[in-house]
């Protein structure tokens, strides 16, 4: 099982989105995030992913929502 985190960066109520350009797919806008490493907390993964993906350093560690998403079997 892979556990992932998503990071929302907002300014004036507007989220920062990045453009994903995968080969063979149309560009899309998305939140930043990534996989949680073995023995890494969700909070630590979030703080690591943000600068890796955006170059920004977080000044607030507020978790506004957490939850679990399920995927169909076989994905």
C-alpha positions as CSV (number, residue, x, y, z in Angstrom):
1,X,0.0,0.0,0.0
2,X,1.2,3.5,-0.8
3,X,0.2,6.4,1.4
4,X,0.4,9.8,0.0
5,X,0.0,13.4,1.1
6,X,-1.3,16.5,-0.7
7,X,-0.2,20.0,0.2
8,X,-2.5,23.0,-0.1
9,X,-0.7,26.4,-0.2
10,X,-3.1,29.3,-0.2
11,X,-2.7,33.0,-0.5
12,X,-5.6,35.4,-0.2
13,X,-7.9,32.3,-0.2
14,X,-6.5,31.1,-3.6
15,X,-4.7,27.8,-3.8
16,X,-1.3,27.3,-5.5
17,X,-1.6,24.8,-8.3
18,X,1.2,23.3,-10.3
19,X,1.1,22.1,-13.9
20,X,1.7,18.4,-14.4
21,X,3.1,17.5,-17.8
22,X,3.3,13.7,-18.2
23,X,4.4,12.3,-21.5
24,X,1.5,11.3,-23.6
25,X,-1.1,13.1,-21.4
26,X,-2.6,16.6,-21.6
27,X,-1.2,19.0,-19.0
28,X,-3.3,19.3,-15.9
29,X,-3.3,21.5,-12.8
30,X,-2.9,19.8,-9.4
31,X,-2.0,20.3,-5.8
32,X,1.5,19.3,-4.8
33,X,2.3,16.2,-2.8
34,X,3.8,12.7,-2.9
35,X,4.4,9.4,-1.2
36,X,5.0,9.0,2.5
37,X,8.3,7.2,3.2
38,X,8.6,4.2,5.4
39,X,8.3,5.2,9.1
40,X,7.6,8.8,8.2
41,X,4.7,10.7,9.8
42,X,2.1,12.4,7.6
43,X,3.2,15.7,9.0
44,X,6.8,15.1,8.2
45,X,6.0,13.9,4.7
46,X,4.0,17.1,4.1
47,X,6.8,19.4,5.3
48,X,9.3,17.5,3.1
49,X,7.2,17.4,0.0
50,X,6.4,21.1,0.0
51,X,9.9,22.4,-0.6
52,X,10.8,19.5,-2.9
53,X,7.8,20.3,-5.1
54,X,7.6,24.1,-4.9
55,X,10.7,25.5,-3.4
56,X,8.5,27.0,-0.6
57,X,9.0,26.5,3.1
58,X,5.9,26.2,5.3
59,X,5.3,28.7,8.0
60,X,2.2,27.1,9.3
61,X,1.7,23.4,10.0
62,X,-2.0,23.5,10.4
63,X,-3.7,20.3,9.2
64,X,-7.1,21.4,7.9
65,X,-8.3,17.9,6.9
66,X,-7.1,14.4,6.8
67,X,-8.8,11.3,5.5
68,X,-8.5,8.2,3.4
69,X,-9.4,7.7,-0.2
70,X,-10.2,4.3,-1.5
71,X,-9.4,3.0,-4.9
72,X,-11.0,0.2,-6.9
73,X,-9.3,-3.2,-6.5
74,X,-6.7,-3.8,-9.0
75,X,-5.3,-0.2,-9.3
